[in-house]
Amino acid sequence: MIEKFSTGVDGLDRITHGGFTRGSAYILQGPPGAGKTILANQFCFSHARGGGRVLYMSLLAENHERMLANLSDMSFFDAGLIPGGLQYISGYGVLEREGLPGLLKLVQHEIKRHQATAIVLDGIFVAQSNVSEAEFRKFVHELQGVANFANAVLVMLTHQNRAQGSPEHTMVDGWIEICDDIKGFRSYRTIQVKKHRGSAILAGKHHFQITGSGVRVFPKIEAISRETPSQRAPMHQLPTGIPDLDTIISGGLTQGSSSLVLGPTGSGKTTFGLHFLAAATPEEPGLMIGFYETPARLSKKADGIGLDLDAAIQTGAVHVMWQSASDNSVDELAWEILSWVKEKKVKRVFIDGLVALRDSLIVQDRLPYILNALKFEFAEMGATCVYTSEIRNMHSPDLLPTDDVSLIVDNVLMLTYLRRENALRRSLSVIKMRDNYFDPRAQEFHITSAGITFGMDPVLTTSEGG
C-alpha cells in the first residue's frame, strides 16, 4: 500500500487525495511572495508534529533566523520542534565551493544523520543557474534517487517559471504551481497540482489564502461534486412556512430539493426566505446566508411580519451567516456552508442573493457548476435549499428566464408586480416544480404584519417587503 504524508493543509490533501507520496520528489513552483516558503514550512511543522523527522535545507543567502522570525506568528509554528523533529541547515556555502556534487553529498549525509523522512530544498533554481541542462538533469535524477532510497518525501522550491517539458518537471513525481494574480483591482491566489504520479488529483486551479493559520486551500466545489447522483429517493414534502403556498404546490417543497425565487427589488424574496426559516426547529435547524441585510435588519424585518427571528436564533433553530457583498471568496464560502450544514445537521438552507455570489467570482461562468455541486451535496445531507435572485422586470416578463441556473434547480418561483386599481400588487407564479403537481396560475399575495397571505384583499395593512 502506498504511504502518504499530509501536506499540512487540509484542502491540498483533498486535491492530492491524501498528500505527498513517501519516497517521491516534488517541485513547488511560484513567483516570489506567492507563499512557497510558508506552505513548505507548514508541511514541515505538520510532519514533525506527527512524529516525522524533517530536514529543511536552504540554498538562499537569507539566514534561517530571519525566516523563522517571519513565521513565528503563524499558528502552525512550534519552536519546541526545533531542532529535534525539524532541522534547518544551509547548503549555500557548499554549493558555492563544491557545486552540485558537493551539494548532493551534503544532502545524503544530512538525511542519514537526521534520519529524515521529509526534506525541503529551498531555492533549487540557484543550483541550476551556473550549470548546463545535462548537469542539472543528472543532479535532479540523483537527488530523486537519494530521496527514494531514504523512503522520504523531497520537496524542491523554485520561483522560476519553467516550461512543462523542462528536465526537472519531466523527472519528478509531482509538480505543484502557485500563482498570485490580479484581475482588475482584485488580487487572488491559486494553486494547481499539475502532476502527481501514481495518484488521482482534483484538476484545475483552486483558490487559496494566506492567513494567521498559514496557507488555507479551498478546492473548487464543482471539482468534488458527485460523479453519480445520490441514490436517495425523494423524501417527504417540507412545508414552506406559508400554508397558502403549500396548497398551491401540493404540500410544500420536496426535501433535498433546491429552489430559486426570482423577483425584482421589494417583491418579497427575503420575506419568503424568512417564512421558510421560521418553520425550522432546533432538531431540524435552518441556516441563512445573507449579503445585503445585516442580522439586525433581518430581525427587524422578521418582527414586522410576525416572526421572532431572535428567538429562533437563541434556541438554535436558525443560524445566520452574514457576508459583505464585496470581494467574497465563493470557494471558501461554499466549503463553510457545507461545513455548517453537516456539523449542525441543517435541514433548511436559505441563500439570499445569487447576484452577490456571481459578482464575487473571478470567472462568473462557474456559478451554475458551483450551484450544481451544492445541490448534490445538500441532497445527500437531506437539506432543502432556497436561493433568491433579483430580476430587472417589475412586471411579468415576456420571456421567462431559462438560464443555466434555472435549469439546474428543481423548482422556480417568480415574484412580480401587477397593476390593479391604481396600485401595484404582488403576484407569485410557479414556473417549475420538478417533483410536485402545482397550480400554474399567477396568485396575488400580500405582505402584512401577519406575514405573506394570498387572496385579492389583504386582511391587515401591507408592509414593506424585500
C-alpha positions in Angstrom: 0.0 0.0 0.0 1.3 3.5 -0.9 2.0 5.6 2.1 1.2 9.2 2.1 2.2 12.1 4.3 -0.2 15.0 4.9 0.8 18.3 3.3 -0.3 20.1 6.5 -3.1 21.7 4.5 -6.5 20.0 4.5 -7.6 21.5 1.2 -4.3 20.5 -0.5 -4.6 17.0 0.9 -8.0 16.8 -0.7 -6.7 17.9 -4.1 -3.8 15.3 -3.9 -6.1 12.6 -2.5 -4.1 12.3 0.7 -0.9 14.4 0.4 2.7 13.6 -0.7 3.7 10.1 -1.5 6.5 8.7 0.6 9.7 8.2 -1.4 8.7 10.7 -4.1 10.1 14.1 -5.2 8.0 17.2 -5.8 8.6 20.7 -7.2 6.7 23.6 -5.6 6.9 26.5 -8.1 5.7 30.0 -7.8 6.8 33.7 -8.0 8.5 35.5 -5.1 5.9 36.3 -2.4 3.3 33.8 -3.6 3.6 31.6 -0.4 6.0 28.8 -1.2 8.1 29.2 2.0 5.0 29.4 4.2 3.5 26.3 2.5 6.7 24.3 2.8 7.2 25.2 6.4 3.6 24.4 7.2 4.3 20.9 5.8 7.5 20.6 7.8 5.9 21.5 11.2 2.9 19.3 10.5 5.1 16.4 9.6 7.3 16.9 12.6 4.3 17.3 14.9 3.1 13.9 13.7 6.4 12.2 14.7 8.3 12.6 11.4 11.8 13.9 11.1 12.3 16.9 8.7 15.3 18.4 7.1 14.9 22.0 5.7 17.9 22.9 3.6 18.2 26.4 2.1 20.3 27.3 -0.9 19.5 31.0 -0.5 21.6 33.7 1.1 18.8 34.5 3.6 19.5 33.2 7.1 17.1 30.9 8.8 16.8 33.1 11.9 15.1 35.8 9.8 12.8 33.3 8.0 11.8 31.7 11.3 11.1 35.1 12.9 8.7 35.9 10.0 7.0 32.6 10.5 6.8 32.8 14.3 3.3 34.5 14.3 1.8 31.6 12.3 -0.3 29.3 14.4 1.4 26.2 12.9 4.8 27.4 14.2 6.2 25.5 17.2 9.7 26.4 18.4 9.6 23.2 20.5 10.0 21.1 17.4 13.3 22.7 16.5 15.9 21.2 16.2 14.6 17.8 17.4 12.0 17.0 14.8 12.8 19.8 12.4 16.4 20.7 11.5 17.3 23.8 9.5 20.7 23.9 7.7 22.2 26.0 4.9 23.6 24.4 1.7 24.5 27.8 0.2 28.2 27.7 1.1 28.8 24.1 0.0 27.1 24.8 -3.4 29.3 27.8 -3.9 32.5 25.9 -3.1 31.8 22.4 -4.4 29.0 22.7 -6.9 26.3 20.2 -7.4 28.3 17.1 -6.5 29.2 18.6 -3.1 25.6 19.6 -2.5 24.4 16.1 -3.3 26.8 14.6 -0.8 25.6 17.1 1.8 22.0 16.1 1.3 22.9 12.4 1.6 24.9 13.0 4.7 22.3 15.1 6.5 19.4 12.8 5.6 21.3 9.9 7.1 22.4 11.9 10.1 19.0 13.1 11.0 17.1 10.0 9.7 14.9 12.4 7.8 11.5 11.2 6.5 10.9 14.5 4.7 13.3 17.0 3.0 12.7 20.5 1.7 15.3 22.0 -0.6 14.6 25.7 -0.8 15.9 27.6 -3.9 16.6 24.8 -6.4 16.9 27.5 -9.1 20.2 28.6 -7.5 21.6 25.1 -8.2 20.6 25.4 -11.8 22.0 28.9 -12.5 25.6 28.1 -13.4 25.3 24.6 -14.9 24.2 23.0 -18.2 20.8 21.4 -18.7 22.5 18.0 -18.8 24.3 18.6 -15.4 21.1 19.8 -13.8 19.1 16.9 -15.2 21.7 14.5 -13.7 21.5 16.3 -10.3 17.7 16.1 -10.1 17.8 12.4 -11.1 20.4 11.6 -8.4 18.6 13.8 -5.8 15.4 11.9 -6.5 17.2 8.7 -6.1 18.5 9.8 -2.7 15.0 10.6 -1.5 13.6 7.3 -2.9 16.4 5.3 -1.2 15.8 7.0 2.1 12.0 6.4 1.6 11.5 10.1 2.3 9.4 12.9 0.7 11.5 15.5 -1.2 10.0 18.9 -1.9 12.0 21.4 -4.0 11.1 25.1 -4.1 11.7 27.3 -7.1 10.5 30.6 -8.3 11.4 30.0 -12.0 8.6 29.8 -14.4 9.9 26.8 -16.3 8.2 25.1 -19.2 6.2 21.9 -18.6 8.8 19.9 -20.6 11.8 21.2 -18.7 14.1 18.4 -17.2 13.1 18.8 -13.6 9.4 18.7 -14.3 9.6 15.5 -16.5 11.7 13.7 -13.9 10.0 14.4 -10.6 6.9 12.6 -9.3 4.9 15.7 -8.6 4.6 19.3 -9.7 2.6 22.0 -7.8 2.3 25.5 -9.0 1.1 28.5 -7.0 0.2 31.9 -8.5 -0.5 35.4 -7.2 -2.7 37.1 -9.9 -4.6 40.3 -10.3 -7.8 40.9 -12.2 -8.9 44.5 -12.3 -8.4 45.8 -8.8 -8.7 42.3 -7.2 -5.8 40.1 -6.2 -6.2 36.4 -5.8 -4.1 33.3 -5.2 -4.4 30.0 -6.9 -2.8 26.6 -6.5 -2.7 23.8 -9.2 -1.3 20.3 -9.0 0.0 19.8 -12.5 1.4 16.3 -11.9 1.1 13.7 -9.2 2.5 10.4 -10.3 0.6 7.3 -9.1 -2.3 9.3 -7.6 -5.5 10.9 -8.7 -5.9 14.7 -8.3 -8.6 17.3 -8.4 -7.6 19.0 -11.7 -7.5 22.7 -12.4 -6.8 25.8 -10.4 -8.0 26.2 -6.8 -8.3 29.2 -4.6 -6.0 29.6 -1.5 -5.3 32.3 1.1 -2.5 33.1 3.5 -3.9 33.8 7.0 -2.6 33.7 10.5 -3.0 29.9 10.5 -0.9 29.6 7.3 -2.0 28.5 3.9 -5.6 27.6 3.5 -6.7 25.9 0.3 -10.3 25.8 -0.9 -10.7 23.2 -3.7 -13.2 24.1 -6.4 -16.5 22.9 -5.1 -17.5 21.7 -8.5 -14.4 19.5 -8.7 -15.7 17.3 -5.8 -19.3 17.1 -7.0 -20.6 13.5 -7.1 -20.0 11.7 -10.3 -23.3 9.8 -9.8 -26.5 11.3 -8.4 -27.5 10.5 -4.9 -29.3 7.2 -4.6 -31.7 8.6 -2.1 -35.3 8.5 -3.2 -37.3 11.8 -2.9 -38.4 12.3 0.7 -41.4 13.9 2.2 -42.7 17.4 1.4 -41.2 20.2 3.5 -43.7 23.0 4.4 -42.5 26.4 3.1 -43.8 28.2 6.2 -46.6 29.7 4.0 -49.7 27.5 4.2 -51.4 29.0 1.2 -48.3 28.4 -0.9 -48.1 24.8 0.3 -51.6 24.3 -1.0 -50.6 25.6 -4.4 -47.6 23.3 -4.7 -49.2 20.1 -3.3 -47.8 20.2 0.2 -44.5 22.0 0.1 -41.0 21.6 -1.3 -39.6 18.1 -1.7 -36.9 17.5 1.0 -33.4 17.7 -0.5 -34.6 19.8 -3.5 -33.2 23.2 -4.5 -35.5 26.2 -5.4 -34.9 29.5 -7.0 -37.1 32.5 -6.1 -36.9 35.2 -8.7 -38.2 38.8 -8.4 -37.5 42.5 -8.7 -36.4 44.6 -5.7 -39.1 44.8 -3.0 -41.1 41.9 -4.3 -40.8 39.8 -1.2 -37.9 37.4 -1.8 -36.2 37.8 1.6 -39.6 37.7 3.3 -40.3 34.4 1.5 -37.0 33.1 2.9 -37.8 34.2 6.4 -41.0 32.2 6.3 -39.1 29.2 5.1 -36.6 29.5 8.0 -39.4 30.2 10.6 -40.6 26.6 10.1 -37.2 25.3 11.3 -36.7 23.7 14.7 -33.7 23.0 17.0 -33.9 19.4 15.9 -34.0 20.3 12.2 -32.4 23.7 12.1 -32.2 26.3 9.3 -29.2 28.3 8.0 -29.4 31.7 6.4 -26.6 33.2 4.3 -27.2 36.8 3.5 -25.2 39.5 1.8 -27.2 42.7 1.8 -29.2 42.9 5.1 -27.3 42.6 8.4 -28.7 40.3 11.2 -30.1 43.3 13.0 -32.1 44.4 9.9 -33.3 40.9 9.3 -34.6 40.7 12.9 -36.4 43.9 12.4 -37.9 42.8 9.1 -39.0 39.5 10.7 -40.6 41.3 13.6 -42.6 43.4 11.1 -44.2 40.2 9.6 -44.9 38.5 12.9 -41.8 36.2 13.0 -39.5 36.1 16.0 -36.1 35.5 14.4 -34.1 36.4 17.5 -35.9 33.6 19.5 -35.2 31.1 16.7 -31.5 32.0 16.8 -31.3 31.7 20.6 -32.9 28.3 20.6 -30.6 27.0 17.8 -33.5 26.7 15.3 -31.9 29.2 12.9 -28.2 30.1 12.3 -27.2 33.2 10.4 -24.1 33.8 8.3 -23.8 37.3 7.1 -21.2 38.2 4.5 -20.4 41.6 3.0 -21.4 41.6 -0.7 -18.0 42.9 -1.7 -15.0 40.7 -2.6 -16.1 37.3 -1.2 -14.2 34.1 -1.8 -17.0 32.0 -3.1 -15.0 28.7 -2.8 -14.3 29.5 0.9 -17.9 30.4 1.5 -19.2 27.2 -0.2 -17.0 25.0 2.0 -18.0 26.9 5.1 -21.7 26.5 4.2 -21.3 22.7 3.7 -19.4 22.5 7.0 -22.3 24.3 8.8 -24.9 22.1 7.2 -23.0 18.9 8.1 -22.0 19.8 11.7 -25.3 21.4 12.7 -27.4 18.9 10.8 -29.1 21.8 9.0 -32.3 20.8 7.0 -33.3 24.3 5.6 -30.7 26.5 3.8 -31.7 30.0 2.6 -29.1 31.8 0.4 -30.4 35.3 -0.2 -28.7 36.8 -3.2 -27.1 34.8 -6.0 -26.0 38.0 -7.7 -23.6 38.6 -4.8 -22.1 35.1 -5.4 -21.9 35.6 -9.1 -20.2 39.1 -8.8 -17.6 37.7 -6.4 -16.4 35.1 -8.8 -13.3 35.7 -10.8 -14.8 33.5 -13.5 -18.5 34.2 -13.3 -19.4 31.3 -15.7 -18.6 29.0 -12.8 -21.8 29.8 -10.9 -24.0 27.1 -12.4 -21.4 24.5 -11.8 -21.0 25.6 -8.2 -24.7 25.5 -7.6 -25.0 22.1 -9.2 -22.3 20.8 -6.8 -24.0 22.3 -3.8 -27.3 20.8 -5.0 -25.9 17.2 -4.8 -24.1 17.8 -1.5 -27.3 19.3 0.1 -29.4 16.5 -1.2 -27.0 13.9 0.2 -27.3 15.5 3.6 -31.1 15.8 3.4 -31.0 19.6 3.3 -33.5 21.7 1.3 -32.2 24.9 -0.2 -33.9 28.1 -1.4 -32.0 30.7 -3.4 -33.1 34.2 -4.3 -32.0 36.2 -7.4 -33.1 39.6 -8.5 -34.5 40.4 -11.9 -35.0 43.8 -13.5 -38.6 43.3 -14.7 -41.1 44.9 -12.3 -43.9 43.1 -14.1 -44.3 39.7 -15.7 -41.6 39.4 -18.4 -42.5 38.4 -21.9 -39.7 35.8 -21.9 -39.4 33.6 -18.8 -35.9 33.1 -17.5 -34.2 29.9 -18.9 -30.6 30.5 -17.9 -28.3 27.8 -16.6 -29.2 28.4 -13.0 -32.9 28.0 -13.7 -32.2 24.7 -15.5 -30.2 23.3 -12.6 -32.5 23.9 -9.7 -35.5 21.7 -9.1 -38.1 24.5 -8.6 -38.5 28.0 -9.9 -40.9 30.6 -8.4 -41.3 34.1 -9.8 -42.5 37.1 -7.8 -43.7 40.1 -9.9 -46.0 43.1 -9.7 -49.5 43.6 -11.2 -51.1 47.0 -11.6 -54.7 47.0 -10.3 -56.8 49.8 -9.0 -54.0 52.3 -9.4 -51.8 50.3 -7.2 -49.0 47.7 -7.6 -50.0 44.3 -6.4 -47.6 41.4 -5.7 -48.0 38.2 -7.7 -46.4 34.7 -7.4 -46.2 32.3 -10.3 -44.8 28.8 -10.0 -42.7 28.3 -13.2 -41.3 24.9 -12.5 -41.8 22.2 -9.8 -39.8 19.0 -10.6 -41.4 16.5 -8.2 -44.8 18.1 -7.4 -48.0 19.0 -9.1 -48.6 22.7 -8.9 -51.2 25.3 -9.9 -49.6 27.3 -12.7 -51.9 30.3 -12.4 -50.5 33.6 -11.1 -51.6 34.2 -7.5 -51.9 37.6 -5.9 -50.3 37.8 -2.4 -49.7 40.4 0.2 -47.1 41.1 2.8 -48.8 42.1 6.1 -48.0 42.2 9.8 -49.0 38.6 9.8 -46.6 37.6 7.0 -47.4 36.5 3.5 -51.1 35.9 2.7 -52.8 35.1 -0.6 -56.0 36.5 -1.9 -57.5 39.6 -3.5 -57.7 41.7 -0.4 -55.2 41.9 2.4 -56.6 41.4 5.9 -54.1 43.7 7.5 -52.1 46.7 6.5 -49.5 46.0 3.8 -45.9 46.4 4.9 -42.7 46.9 3.1 -41.2 43.7 1.5 -37.7 42.8 0.4 
